[in-house]
Amino acid sequence: MKRTKFIKYLLQNGCEKSREGKRHTIFWNPDTNKAVAIPRHSEIKDILVEVICKELGINPPGER
Protein backbone atom coordinates (compact mmCIF):
# COMPACT_ATOMS: atom_id res chain seq x y z
CA MET A 1 0.00 0.00 0.00
CA LYS A 2 1.26 3.48 -0.78
CA ARG A 3 2.41 5.40 2.29
CA THR A 4 0.34 8.49 1.46
CA LYS A 5 -2.81 6.42 1.06
CA PHE A 6 -2.15 4.64 4.36
CA ILE A 7 -1.59 7.93 6.20
CA LYS A 8 -4.91 9.25 4.85
CA TYR A 9 -6.56 6.05 6.06
CA LEU A 10 -5.11 6.47 9.55
CA LEU A 11 -6.25 10.09 9.76
CA GLN A 12 -9.78 9.15 8.61
CA ASN A 13 -9.96 6.55 11.38
CA GLY A 14 -9.22 8.94 14.23
CA CYS A 15 -5.44 8.61 14.46
CA GLU A 16 -3.25 11.69 14.77
CA LYS A 17 0.31 12.47 13.78
CA SER A 18 2.29 12.76 16.99
CA ARG A 19 5.73 13.73 15.67
CA GLU A 20 8.28 13.22 12.94
CA GLY A 21 11.30 11.06 13.67
CA LYS A 22 14.43 10.70 11.59
CA ARG A 23 13.26 7.63 9.67
CA HIS A 24 9.67 7.23 10.88
CA THR A 25 6.52 9.21 11.50
CA ILE A 26 4.84 8.53 14.84
CA PHE A 27 1.05 8.19 14.82
CA TRP A 28 -1.16 7.64 17.84
CA ASN A 29 -4.77 6.75 18.45
CA PRO A 30 -6.27 8.94 21.21
CA ASP A 31 -9.06 6.40 21.81
CA THR A 32 -6.67 3.59 22.75
CA ASN A 33 -3.70 5.80 23.72
CA LYS A 34 -1.37 3.64 21.57
CA ALA A 35 1.46 4.97 19.38
CA VAL A 36 3.15 3.35 16.37
CA ALA A 37 6.03 4.27 14.07
CA ILE A 38 5.25 4.41 10.33
CA PRO A 39 8.36 3.91 8.15
CA ARG A 40 9.20 6.43 5.45
CA HIS A 41 9.08 4.00 2.52
CA SER A 42 6.96 4.91 -0.49
CA GLU A 43 5.41 1.43 -0.36
CA ILE A 44 4.46 -0.30 2.92
CA LYS A 45 3.93 -4.06 2.84
CA ASP A 46 0.38 -5.27 3.50
CA ILE A 47 1.39 -7.40 6.47
CA LEU A 48 2.98 -4.36 8.12
CA VAL A 49 -0.17 -2.33 7.45
CA GLU A 50 -2.20 -5.00 9.25
CA VAL A 51 0.20 -5.07 12.21
CA ILE A 52 0.16 -1.27 12.53
CA CYS A 53 -3.64 -1.17 12.41
CA LYS A 54 -3.86 -3.91 15.04
CA GLU A 55 -1.45 -2.00 17.30
CA LEU A 56 -3.55 1.17 16.94
CA GLY A 57 -6.82 -0.68 17.51
CA ILE A 58 -8.43 0.01 14.12
CA ASN A 59 -9.56 -2.27 11.30
CA PRO A 60 -7.09 -2.75 8.42
CA PRO A 61 -8.03 -1.19 5.05
CA GLY A 62 -10.52 -3.28 3.10
CA GLU A 63 -11.89 -4.87 6.28
CA ARG A 64 -14.73 -2.81 7.70
Contacts in CASP RR format, 6 or more apart in sequence:
PFRMAT RR
TARGET T0000
AUTHOR 0000-0000-0000
METHOD contacts of the structure
MODEL  1
MKRTKFIKYLLQNGCEKSREGKRHTIFWNPDTNKAVAIPRHSEIKDILVE
VICKELGINPPGER
1 43 0 8 1.000
1 44 0 8 1.000
1 46 0 8 1.000
1 49 0 8 1.000
1 61 0 8 1.000
2 42 0 8 1.000
2 43 0 8 1.000
2 44 0 8 1.000
3 38 0 8 1.000
3 39 0 8 1.000
3 40 0 8 1.000
3 41 0 8 1.000
3 42 0 8 1.000
3 43 0 8 1.000
3 44 0 8 1.000
6 38 0 8 1.000
6 44 0 8 1.000
6 49 0 8 1.000
6 61 0 8 1.000
7 17 0 8 1.000
7 25 0 8 1.000
7 27 0 8 1.000
7 38 0 8 1.000
9 61 0 8 1.000
10 27 0 8 1.000
10 38 0 8 1.000
10 56 0 8 1.000
10 58 0 8 1.000
11 17 0 8 1.000
13 58 0 8 1.000
13 59 0 8 1.000
14 29 0 8 1.000
14 30 0 8 1.000
14 31 0 8 1.000
14 58 0 8 1.000
15 27 0 8 1.000
15 28 0 8 1.000
15 29 0 8 1.000
15 56 0 8 1.000
15 58 0 8 1.000
16 27 0 8 1.000
16 28 0 8 1.000
16 29 0 8 1.000
16 30 0 8 1.000
17 25 0 8 1.000
17 26 0 8 1.000
17 27 0 8 1.000
18 26 0 8 1.000
18 27 0 8 1.000
18 28 0 8 1.000
18 35 0 8 1.000
19 25 0 8 1.000
19 26 0 8 1.000
20 26 0 8 1.000
23 39 0 8 1.000
23 40 0 8 1.000
24 37 0 8 1.000
24 38 0 8 1.000
24 39 0 8 1.000
24 40 0 8 1.000
25 37 0 8 1.000
25 38 0 8 1.000
25 40 0 8 1.000
26 35 0 8 1.000
26 36 0 8 1.000
26 37 0 8 1.000
26 38 0 8 1.000
27 35 0 8 1.000
27 36 0 8 1.000
27 38 0 8 1.000
27 56 0 8 1.000
28 34 0 8 1.000
28 35 0 8 1.000
28 36 0 8 1.000
28 56 0 8 1.000
29 35 0 8 1.000
29 56 0 8 1.000
29 57 0 8 1.000
29 58 0 8 1.000
31 57 0 8 1.000
32 56 0 8 1.000
32 57 0 8 1.000
34 55 0 8 1.000
34 56 0 8 1.000
34 57 0 8 1.000
36 52 0 8 1.000
36 55 0 8 1.000
36 56 0 8 1.000
38 44 0 8 1.000
38 52 0 8 1.000
39 48 0 8 1.000
49 60 0 8 1.000
49 61 0 8 1.000
50 60 0 8 1.000
53 59 0 8 1.000
53 60 0 8 1.000
53 61 0 8 1.000
54 60 0 8 1.000
END
